[in-house]
Amino acid sequence: MNFKLVLYLFFIPFIMWVVLQLNIEKYFKKNSEIQIKFFYLFLSLSISYLIVNLLFDLYETFSFL
């Protein structure tokens, strides 16, 4: 199995759990639940992408040493 895929499968639910604790609903209009859910989803995916790429780059860098 691909190492990056394993990291994604680990970090996406974790980051989603963290992002849901932010309580940013007050910045959206009322009755915009779908937009809020998509915002949470895209925010968690983007943060997960950044973290996984950082960890993978660190792994590659230190494996050459």
WOGI-V570974 format. One line per field, one symbol per residue. psi: psi as a letter, one per 40 degrees, with the letter a starting at -180 (. if undefined). burial: 1 if it has 9 or more other ideal C-beta (glycine too) atoms within 8 Angstrom, else 0. A space follows every 10 residues. Layout:
psi = ???
burial = ???
This chain:
psi = ihdddddddd ddddddddde edgedeeiii ffdddddddd dddddddddd dddddddddd dede.
burial = 0000011100 1100110110 0000000100 0000010011 1011101100 1100110010 00000
